[in-house]
Amino acid sequence: MLGKLIILEWKQMLRSRWMQLVAILFIFVFVSIVMIQQLALPDIEGFTRQTASFLNLLLFLLPLFTLTIGGMSVAGDVESGWFSLLRTYPMKIWQYVFGKFFALVCSFIFIVLLALGVVFALGGLFGSVKVPYEFLVIAFCLILIFSAIAIMLGSLAKNRLHSLAISLVVWALLLLLLSYLIMAIGTVVPGHVLQKLTIMMLHINPVDWLRFGYFLLSGQTTVLGPTYYDLISFYESIAGIAVFTALSLLWIIVPLIFAAIKLKKLGVQE
């Protein structure tokens, strides 16, 4: 039952015009950034302005489309009656949640790999193309975490429009509003208080968390400055790696559990 649900959901997502437009957009963005880096900029090692642009676009676009499409997928099932139909089948709640989650993850991983495939194909015309593996790791982590959050938001929504609104609010909060809030608070509090507040926000905002993870993974932690030396030293240790992995898994597991509890109240029986 679970396998059939995953295949069905994955096919439906790939046939969605929303998903097809996202694929075209990702191909355009990936090709544009990599070709500009290849043709217009010198081959420079380290964290360059081009690398920062690539990372910021990745952190900006993936959460936006994952939250909106994933949330509307779950809310659409409830609104259309498909969810009620699934209640008549001998399917456990965790099977529905995991099926949606896995299909969403596979869809966006397919889009990212498709965009990279086009990049490497065009790279054969312009010379060798280098895409740091750190981008792939962070992209896959973004997809996993925000797919789980999207399923949770979809379970909270009453319909597709409500889900879209909630997803956009959460996206704006994580990507924009929290950063502006930190900057505003920084104008009225001492530096050491701002540092502690920034570290706290780092652990509760998955976007900042994965950006920090990229710096750790790529060995470019010097861009953070000496202020965060103790924090960086901890997360570069074995214990820190374990904590980082555990917190990242919590960002996936907790939203899925919450979604399962919420959907169970709608009548899905175990």
N, C-alpha and C positions, 0 to 999 in steps of 0.2 A: 504493500500500500504506500509506504513512504517513497520507494523508488519511483513508482508511477506518478505520485504527486510532484516530486522534484522535476521529473522530465516534463510533465504537463506545464508546470509553472515556468520552467526555463524556456520552453517553446513560446509560451504566451508573452513573456518579457521580450524575447528577441524579435517577435513579430510586432511589438508595440512601436508606433511611430515615434513616441518619446525616446525610446531606447535607440532607435535608428538615428535620430537627430543628434543624440549624445555621442554616438559612435563617430559620426561625421565631424562633430565639433572637436572631439579628442584627436582624431587624425589630423585635422587642420592645425590644432595647437601644437601637437608633438612635432609635426613636420616643420612648422614655422620656427619653433625654438631651436630645434637641432640643426636645421639648415642655416639659420643665422649664425649659430655658434660655429658651424663648420666653415662657412664661407666668409663671414665678415670679421670674425674675431680670431686672434692668435691662439695657439694651443697652449693654454696656461693650466698648470696643475693647481689644485687647491680650491678653496671656496671663492669663486669669482662672482661678479655681478650677474653673469649669465646663469650660473648655477643657482643663485638666489632667486632669480626670476622663475626658473623651472620649478624649484621647490614651492614657491609661493603660489604659482598657478595650480600645482598639484594639490596643495592643501586647500585651495579656494574652490576648485571645480568639483573634485570628487565628493566632498561632503554635501555640496549643494544638490547634485543630481541623485546621489544615493539616498539622501533623506526624503526628497520629494517623490521620486519614483517608487522607492520601497514603501514609504508611508501610504501613498495612494493605492498601491497594490493591495495592501491589507484592508484598508478602509473601503476600497472598491468591492472586495469580496462581501463585506458586511452589507454594503448599500445595495448591491445587485441581487442579493439572495443566494449567491454561490456559497457563502459561508453556512447559511442555513441548510443548504443541500448536503454539504459535507458532514453536517451533524448526524445525518441519517446513516452514514457509513461507520463501520467499526474502526474508527481512527482515534487515537489518543491525541490529547492537546499538544503534547511535545512533538508529535509527528507533523502536525500542521505548522507549528512555529518553526521547527527545524527545516521543513520542506521549503517554506517561504524564504527563510534565511539562506539556505544553501543555493537555491535558485537565483536569488539576488546577487549573492557573492559570485557565483559562476558567470552571471551575465556581465558584471562589471570587469571581472578578470579577463573575460573574453574580449571586451572592448579595449582594455589597456593593451593586451597582447596583440590585438589586431592593429592598433595604432602604431605599436612598436615594429610590427612586421612591415607596415608601409614605410616607416622611417628607415629601416635597414635595407629595404628594397630600393628606395631612392638613394640611399647612401652608396650603393654600388655605382651610381652615376657620378657622384661628386667626391668620392674618396671614402675612406673609412669613417664610420660614425661611432662615437663612443657614448653610451648611455650608462652612467654609473649604476652598479647593481643596488646601491643604497636607495635609489629612486623606486626600484621595483619592490624592495622590501617595504618601504614606507607606503607605497601605493597599495600593496596587498593588505597591510595593517589598517590603512584607512578604510578600505573596502570592508574588511571584517568588522571593525568597530562601528562604523556608521551604518552598516547594514543591520546590525543588531539594534542600534538606536532607532533606525527607521521602522523596524518591525514594532518596537515599543510604541512609537508615536502613532503608527497606524492603528494599533489596538486602542488607543485613547480617543481617536477621532470618531465622529458620528457619520461622516461621509467623506468623499474624496476632496471636496472643497475645504472642509474643515481640516483634513489631514495636510493639505497643501499649505494652509495658513500656519498650522502648528510647526510644520517642518521649516518654513521660511523664518519664523520667529526664532526657533532654536538655532538655525544656521546663522542668522544675524547676531544672535547672542554670543555664540561661540567664536565666530570669525571676526566680529567687529566691536560689539558693545562692551564685552569684557575688557578688551584692550583699551578702549577709550576710558572705561571706568578706572583702570589702573593708572592711566596717564593723568586723569583728573585728580585722583587721590594723591599721586606723587607730587603734586604742587603744594600740598598742605601738610604732608607728614615728613618726618626725618628720613634720611636715606636708608638707615638700617631697618626701619619699619617697612619701607617700600620694598626692600629686598626680601623680607620674610613674606610679605603679601604676594610678591611675584612668584616666589617658590611655591606658595600654597596654590595659587592659580594654575601654576604649571602642572600640578597633580590632579586638579579637578576639571581641567579643560583638555579634552582629548586632542584637539588640534595643536595646542602648545606642547602637549606631551609627546606627540609624534614628531614635531619639529625638533624638540630636544633629543628624541631618539635618533633622528637623522644625524645630528651633530656628533652624537656618541658613536654611531655606527661608522661614520665616515672619518672619524678622528679629527674633526674640525672644531673642536670645543673651544679653541682659542678665540673664536669670534664672539663668544659670550663674555669674554673679559675675565680678569682675575677675581672679580667679586664672587663668582660662583665656583671658585676652585674647590672648596670642600664638598659641595654638592656633586661636582663632576668627578672628583676623586672617589666618592662613595659609589656612584653608579658605574664606574669603570672597574670596580672590584667584583669578585665573584658573588658576594652577597648582594651588591647593588644590581647586578644583572638578574639575579633571582627575583629581587623586589620589582624590577622593571617589568619582567615577564609576567609576574603575578598580577600587577596592577593593570597591565594591558589585557590580560585574560578576563579580569573583572569587568572591564569596559564592554566585553562581549557577553559574558555569562549573565551578569545582573540584568541588563535590559531584556534579554530573552526570557529570563525567569519572570520578570515583571509582566511581559507581554503574555506569557502563558497563563499567569494568574488572572490577568484582566480578561482575556478571551474565554477562560473557563467560566467566568461569571455570566458570559453571554449564552452559555448553554452547551458548550462542547463537553461531552462526557468522556470520561476515561473508560 
